Amino acid sequence: MADQIKFGTDGWRGIVADDFTFANVRRVAQGAAEYMRSLSGDPLAVVGYDCRFASEDFARTVADVFAANGVRTLMFDRPSPTQVASWTVIDRKATGAAVVTASHNPYLFNGIKFKSETGSAASSDVIAQLEPRINALEEVPAPDRSKSDGLVSLYDPRPPYYVQIARMVDLDAIKSAGLHILHECMYGSGYGYIKELLDGGRTSVVELHNERNPLFGGVNPEPIPPNIDAAIASMRGGGQDLCICTDGDADRVGIIDETGRFINQLQVFALLMLYLFDVRHMKGPVVKTVNMTAMAEKLGAEFGATVYEVPVGFKYVAPKMVETDAVLGGEESGGYAIKGHIPERDGILIGLLFADMIVKLGQPLSQILAGLEKRVGPHSYARHDIHLNRETYDQDRKRILHTLETHEPTDVAGVKVERIRSDDGFKFYLADGSWVLLRASGTEPLVRIYSEAADQAAVDARLAALEDIVGLRAHA
């Protein structure tokens, strides 16, 4: 019996040569082709890929299967960020896109993200149509590539994407500002993009880890410490104004200020709110995931902006952004979307907006962050990633969730629980405005526990307390 293909928060991922195989890639491509043919008599697809092991070969397999189904396909001519495929869908009025990437996952993984005709992550409704089609397929034979060449075109996606970015951010102001920007590419597919976009002015861009390395230098390509310690050390050396870190497929971003301080993902979201409302004078609601900052509500009250909280994943963020015409959407993993662009994460654009923030406010980023903290008070945050045994993960996951379902705590670390949200893990909102959340990953044997509180000691106490409640303290 063929493997069951399941889409997580953003696409299907698997371990290369175990469940991520050419045979399963053909099944996913066939299901996607049938879905796109159900939408259009003459569908056009976009196929992109990242810098992982054999990604271009898996991508060509997807394109060949699409072509065998009569689907015209634009296949990227180089590794490119996932959001560039999303923008290409909009720009070329395509029916959908398949991007071969496992995003920030460890090097052993690869995957496929499917983007709908809106350029956004496949919604739950789209996934409900894709998965049954894919899982009904036992085997999809390898197509004859010689018959697909007329339907598959190699495509350079950069020029139209660059035009769009120039609409979204004042590139000329950044170019002429004389900033010194470091781009930590993390061996991912974002290399070249920021450098090319800012080329030709007084501002300089230096790239770090901009070559292809499918092992990602031995770290996960997720733009958070300790994975970006080399970039932090470079920034601490001085002489640079901003470091933009992009993940394996460059749709997520990490930000480091001129002192070498990592600006955590929750702070990035709050700073984006300040920038969009204060500097860009935008108006409208914002959308955040359950693991995102409580600073959003404080700023929302100040700016008269409604804050919507949704489950984790842009398959939830994007539809809510579209529904509410939101100014900003974001999740804790470092993914943020801005009104007027695609309802999807874009690490390149967000990095450039931080450069624009520095230019427009005329302050170094450390001072801008200090100004935020004066407005909303101190906020600390941490996340514990607890890796469990792959063989027993399913039963461990069920035990942990059952414990919280049947023994809901009335306090965490001595602070009263005011309310609980349980549609995506378990989030405990505490009486002092802090929170703690437990989620079990759908893509790897991993439990994540998050907390935000006034200081680091309070965060650590909340994480430890919840780990004790579910019996995970020994593993942390």
C-alpha positions, 0 to 999 in steps of 0.5 A: 500500500502506498504511503499516506500523504498528509499536508501539515501547516504548509505543505507535505514534508518527508525524509528524503529516500524514506517517504520523500521519494520520486514515487511519492513526488509523482503521486503528489504532482498527479493529485495537484495536476488533477486538482488544477484541471478541475479548476481550469480547462487550460491550467497554468502551473508554476514550479519552484525549488530550493537548494536542498538535495536534488530539489531541481530533479524533484521539481523537474519530476513535478513539471513532467507529471504536470505536462503529462496531464496537459498542464502548461508549466513555468519551471524556475531556472534557478533555486528561488524563494517560495514567495517568488513562486507565489508572486509568479502565480499572481503575475502570470495568473496561474492556476497554482504553484508547487514549490519543492522545499522543506523550508526550515526543516533539517537537511534530511527533509524535503517537501512540496508546498502547494500555492493556490491561485491567490498565491497563498498557502493551500487552505484547509479546503484546498488540502481537503481536495488535494489529499484524497486525490493523492492518496487514492493513487497507488503508483504514478509511472515516470512520464516520458520527458521527451513528450513534455518539453513543449509544455514546460518552459524554463522561467526567470522569476526575478524581474517581475518580482523585483518590480513588485518589491519596488512597489512595496518598499522605497528602494531608492531611499534605502539605496541612497542611505549608505547603510551597511547590510548583512544578508545571512542566506543560511545556504538557502534560496534567497541568495542574490535577491537583496543584493540585486534589489539594493545594487547601484547606490551608496548602501552595501550588501554583504552576503553570508553563506550564499553558496549551495550546501544541502547540509546547511553547514550542519545547522537547521536553516531556521533564522533563530539562534543558535543557527545564526550565531555566525551572523550575530558574531559578525554584527557584534564586530560593528560597522553594520546597520542591519542583518537580514537572515532568511531561512532555507526557502527565504519566506521566513526572516530573522532580524539582528540589530547593529549591536548584534542583538537578535530581535525575536520574532514577537518583537519583529511583529510588534515593530512591523505594526509600529512601522506600518501604522506610524510611518506608513499610516496604514489602517486596518486589522492585524492577524496573528497566530496563537503563538504570537505576541500579546504586544499586538493587542496593546498596540491594536488598542493604541491604533484602534486596530482589531487583532485576530488570533488564528491557529498556527500556519499561513493556511489560517493567516492568509484567509483571515487576512483576505477576509478582513483586509488586514494590514499585517499577518504573522506567525512566531516562526518568522513569517510575516505578510503585508497588505498590498503584496501576497497573502503569504510570508516574504522574508525578503520584503520584510528585511527590506522594510526593516531597512526602510524603517531605519531610514525613515525613522532616522534611528538605529534599530536598537533605539527603535526597539527601545522606543517600542518597549517604552510604549508596550512595556517589557516583554520576554519570550522563549520557545523550547523544542522538545524532540521525541522518539520517532517510533513512539511519537504518535502515542507520546503526542496523544498522551500529552494532549490527553493529559491537558484535556483531562487535567486542565491546570488552574494555574501555571507557575503560581499564576491563575489561568484566566482562559484556555484555547485548545483548537491548536495545542493548548494555550493558557492565558494567565492573569498577569497578561502572560501566556504559555502554549504547548503544540505538537508538530505535525511534520516531525517528532517534536513538541514545542512549548512557548511563553511570553511574560514580562521578564526571562525568569517568568518565561522560564518558570512558565515553560518549566511548569507546563513541562512538569504538568505533561511529564516532559521536563526530563526531556527538555 
